[in-house]
């Protein structure tokens, strides 16, 4: 599968499109004024402790206070809290002896108002809610994830080969220090000890930089920022399948080339600077794909379409066959094929819009139990490309499929609508008779007040037909006779239904106030 990454950098922010075989599968937006990203680490202040919620609200500099639940503190939070207190006093000793946090404890036994703590953004602020916070600090690298204060090595379940799992675990255990937890990512499969060690050193450097900053930090303060969106995507997705990375900004191009050189030197040549005058998204056909993929109704093919409704609590997707079932000989097989095609489109839409939370899909009802089972397998296969954690349940007896998908940031929403030129967004238009009355009044004014003897009306084709229908009894003939004027009528598709213009005998536009 060919993969291309297209990065559009502008004053308002960065937009990133991921193409698989020239099909848009992921779209990311990063606003220029946005400072809180998942993975950022902050020194915050406890503003409110809520025993009833077993949680606390933390000031991290966001307009809305962050939410920290007791269950998100982590087993080693007492070590983290003590380390933070010591570091604020220039003591960065990490060899601390503190008991693990009780799994069923109370927030009041750990936090108090005004306490200074270190937290990490787990979910971005969504709607009216502030960011979701975590006390389990971690640093994600290319191959490894570093977790301070732990002394464990775990490995991604996606690495299936037992020999490789043992090899990686043995190598990482030999290079990591005590009181350091490591998660081995899927991308580490087949990598050498030198590559793993370089990645670990980079992560340890980030942790050490935080230790230095703490002594001078005044909360709320950002201690370290996650890499920007484009770099994060490269870190998580860059593989041998990537063909090209195009970017239209010189500074971003230099940063990404340097980053690729550090993690994947042999792929440095795939990044290219786009210099043409045509907008980069228009050039690669992304703009048209966005316009066709982000509406409420998404057309699949062969008349099939899906309707996507996003609410505060969940996302509901309805599958419609359109005209496809009309030509079917075997109705049951045809409905199964429609549902399978819809499943492919739905899996792509979940990635593209980054829809998270609870998702309910209303597939077309099928009577065959085998078809229902195959449809469930089809959805599982299509969702395997999705790196976000998700769970899929089989079809219920009502034909509904329930999906939960990890949500760490707001849904990607692109407004593909525009203001209606007829009603200006009000939903109401003038009466069709009003345009004829207006034309009549304007003719009267132009002939009697400005003494015009020859007039040409340019109007919408529908209005043109109405004015000229009937040879002897047309409105054009009636107005000509009544106002003693030579009246011509021309049509223009560029004018709205209620728009019209008058020309004088010299074919100059007459301005009416």
Residue pairs with C-beta under 8 A, 6 or more apart in sequence:
1 20
1 21
1 241
2 19
2 20
2 21
2 22
2 241
2 243
3 18
3 19
3 20
3 237
3 239
3 241
3 242
3 243
4 18
4 19
4 22
4 242
4 243
4 244
4 245
4 246
4 284
5 16
5 17
5 18
5 19
5 230
5 233
5 234
5 237
5 242
5 244
5 245
5 246
6 16
6 17
6 19
6 246
6 280
6 281
6 284
6 286
7 14
7 15
7 16
7 17
7 230
7 245
7 246
7 247
7 248
7 249
7 252
7 256
7 280
8 14
8 15
8 16
8 17
8 248
8 279
8 280
8 281
9 247
9 248
9 249
9 252
11 32
12 31
12 32
13 29
13 30
13 31
13 32
13 33
13 34
14 29
14 30
14 32
14 228
14 229
14 230
14 252
15 27
15 28
15 29
15 30
15 281
16 26
16 27
16 28
16 29
16 30
16 229
16 230
16 233
17 24
17 26
17 27
17 28
17 281
17 284
17 286
18 24
18 25
18 26
18 27
18 28
18 233
18 237
19 25
19 284
19 286
22 285
23 289
23 348
24 286
24 289
24 290
24 293
24 352
25 348
25 351
25 352
25 385
26 351
26 352
26 354
27 290
27 352
27 353
27 412
27 414
28 229
28 233
28 354
28 412
29 412
30 228
30 229
30 230
35 61
35 222
36 60
36 62
36 121
36 124
36 125
36 131
37 121
37 124
37 225
37 226
37 229
38 121
38 122
38 123
38 124
38 226
38 408
38 409
39 120
39 121
39 140
39 226
39 232
40 120
40 121
40 222
40 224
40 225
40 226
41 118
41 119
41 120
41 121
41 137
41 210
41 222
41 223
41 224
42 60
42 61
42 118
42 119
42 120
42 121
42 219
42 220
42 221
42 222
42 223
43 84
43 116
43 117
43 118
43 214
43 217
43 219
43 220
43 221
43 223
44 58
44 59
44 60
44 66
44 116
44 117
44 118
44 119
44 133
44 219
44 220
45 58
45 59
45 114
45 115
45 116
45 117
45 219
45 220
46 56
46 57
46 58
46 111
46 112
46 113
46 114
46 115
46 116
46 117
47 56
47 57
47 58
47 59
47 65
47 113
48 56
48 57
48 65
48 113
49 56
49 107
49 108
49 111
49 112
49 113
50 56
50 57
50 107
51 106
51 107
51 108
53 69
54 69
54 70
54 71
54 106
54 107
55 67
55 68
55 69
55 70
55 107
56 68
56 107
56 111
57 65
57 66
57 67
57 68
57 130
58 65
58 66
58 67
58 68
58 117
58 119
58 133
59 65
59 66
59 219
59 220
60 66
60 119
60 121
60 131
60 133
60 220
61 220
61 221
61 222
62 125
62 130
62 131
63 130
64 125
64 128
64 129
64 130
64 131
65 130
66 119
66 121
66 130
66 131
66 132
66 133
67 129
67 130
67 131
67 132
67 133
68 111
68 119
68 133
68 134
68 135
69 107
70 105
70 106
70 107
70 110
72 122
72 132
72 133
72 134
72 135
72 136
73 101
73 110
73 134
73 135
73 136
74 80
74 101
74 134
74 135
74 136
75 100
75 101
76 98
76 100
76 101
76 136
76 149
76 150
77 101
77 110
77 135
77 136
78 98
78 99
78 100
78 101
78 110
79 96
79 98
79 149
80 117
80 118
80 135
80 137
80 148
80 149
81 110
81 117
82 96
82 98
83 92
83 93
83 94
83 96
83 118
83 149
84 116
84 117
84 118
84 214
85 116
86 92
86 93
86 96
87 211
87 214
87 215
88 116
88 214
88 215
88 217
89 215
90 215
92 211
92 212
92 214
92 215
94 148
94 149
94 179
94 211
95 179
96 149
101 110
111 117
116 219
117 135
118 135
118 137
118 210
118 214
118 223
119 133
119 134
119 135
120 133
120 134
120 135
120 136
120 137
120 138
121 131
121 132
121 133
121 134
121 226
122 131
122 132
122 133
122 134
122 408
123 131
123 132
123 407
123 408
123 409
124 131
124 408
124 409
124 410
125 131
125 410
126 407
126 409
126 410
127 312
127 410
136 147
137 147
137 148
138 145
138 146
138 147
138 183
139 145
139 146
139 203
139 206
139 207
140 185
140 235
141 185
141 199
141 200
141 202
141 203
141 235
142 185
142 187
142 199
142 235
142 263
143 184
143 185
143 187
143 188
143 191
143 195
143 196
143 199
144 172
144 182
144 183
144 184
144 185
144 188
144 196
144 199
144 200
144 203
145 182
145 183
145 185
145 203
146 180
146 181
146 182
146 200
146 203
146 204
146 206
146 207
147 180
147 181
147 182
147 183
148 179
148 180
148 181
148 207
149 179
149 181
150 179
150 180
150 181
151 178
151 179
151 180
151 181
152 181
152 182
153 169
153 172
153 173
153 176
153 181
153 182
153 184
154 181
154 182
154 183
154 184
155 165
155 168
155 169
155 183
155 184
156 183
156 184
156 185
156 186
156 188
158 186
159 165
159 168
159 184
159 186
159 188
159 189
161 189
164 189
164 190
168 184
168 188
168 189
168 196
169 184
171 193
171 196
172 182
172 184
172 196
172 200
174 193
175 193
175 196
175 197
175 200
176 182
176 200
180 204
182 200
187 239
188 196
206 224
209 224
210 223
210 224
213 223
213 224
214 223
217 223
226 232
227 235
230 247
230 252
230 256
231 255
231 256
231 259
234 245
234 256
234 259
234 260
234 263
235 263
236 387
237 387
238 260
238 263
238 264
238 267
240 267
242 267
242 270
243 270
244 270
244 271
244 272
245 256
245 260
245 270
245 271
245 272
246 271
246 272
246 273
246 274
246 280
246 284
247 253
247 256
247 271
247 272
247 273
247 274
248 273
248 274
248 275
248 280
250 273
253 271
253 273
256 271
257 268
257 271
260 267
260 268
260 270
260 271
261 268
274 280
274 283
276 283
279 287
280 286
281 287
281 290
290 414
290 416
291 416
292 298
292 299
293 349
293 352
294 352
294 353
294 413
294 414
294 415
294 416
295 416
295 417
296 307
296 308
296 309
297 305
297 306
297 307
297 308
298 305
298 306
298 307
298 308
298 345
298 349
299 305
300 306
300 341
300 342
300 344
300 345
301 341
302 322
302 324
302 341
303 321
303 322
303 323
303 324
304 319
304 320
304 321
304 322
304 324
304 338
304 341
304 342
304 345
305 320
305 322
306 317
306 318
306 319
306 320
306 342
306 345
306 346
306 349
307 317
307 318
307 320
308 315
308 316
308 317
308 349
308 353
309 315
309 316
309 317
309 318
310 355
310 411
313 357
313 358
314 357
314 358
314 359
314 360
315 355
315 357
315 358
315 359
315 360
315 411
316 359
316 360
316 362
317 346
317 349
317 359
317 360
317 361
317 362
318 362
319 338
319 339
319 342
319 346
319 361
319 362
319 363
319 364
320 364
321 334
321 335
321 338
321 364
324 334
324 338
325 331
325 334
325 335
325 338
328 334
328 335
332 366
332 367
332 368
332 371
335 364
335 365
335 366
335 371
336 366
336 368
336 371
336 374
336 375
338 364
339 363
339 364
339 366
339 371
339 375
340 374
340 375
340 378
342 363
343 363
343 375
343 378
343 379
343 382
344 378
344 382
346 361
346 379
346 382
347 379
347 382
347 383
347 385
347 386
348 382
349 355
350 359
350 383
350 386
350 403
350 405
351 385
351 386
351 388
352 412
353 411
353 412
353 413
354 388
354 409
354 411
354 412
355 405
355 411
356 388
356 405
356 406
356 407
356 408
356 411
357 404
357 405
357 407
358 402
358 403
358 404
359 402
359 403
359 404
359 405
360 400
360 401
360 402
360 403
361 400
361 401
361 402
361 403
362 399
362 400
363 375
363 395
363 399
363 400
363 401
364 399
365 399
366 372
366 375
366 399
372 394
372 395
373 394
375 395
375 401
376 392
376 394
376 395
376 401
379 392
379 401
379 403
380 392
383 390
383 392
383 403
386 405
388 405
388 406
389 405
389 406
390 403
390 404
390 405
390 406
391 403
391 404
392 401
392 402
392 403
393 401
393 402
393 403
394 401
395 401
396 402
419 425
421 496
422 429
422 496
422 497
422 498
423 429
429 497
429 498
430 498
432 497
434 498
435 463
435 497
435 498
435 500
436 463
436 466
436 467
436 475
438 500
439 457
439 459
439 467
439 500
440 479
442 502
442 512
443 455
443 479
443 483
443 485
443 487
444 483
445 512
446 452
446 455
446 485
446 502
446 510
447 453
447 455
447 483
447 484
447 485
448 483
452 485
452 504
452 505
452 510
453 484
453 485
453 486
453 505
454 485
454 486
454 488
454 504
454 505
455 485
455 486
455 487
455 488
455 502
455 503
455 504
455 510
456 487
456 488
456 489
456 490
456 502
456 503
456 504
456 507
457 467
457 487
457 488
457 489
457 490
457 500
457 501
457 502
458 490
458 491
458 492
458 495
458 500
458 501
458 502
458 503
459 467
459 489
459 490
459 491
459 492
459 495
459 499
459 500
459 501
460 491
460 492
460 493
460 495
460 496
460 497
460 498
460 499
460 500
461 491
461 492
461 493
462 497
463 491
463 497
463 500
464 489
464 490
464 491
465 491
466 475
467 474
467 475
467 476
467 489
468 474
468 475
468 476
468 489
471 477
476 487
476 489
479 485
479 487
480 486
480 487
495 501
501 509
501 510
502 509
502 510
502 512
503 509
503 510
504 510
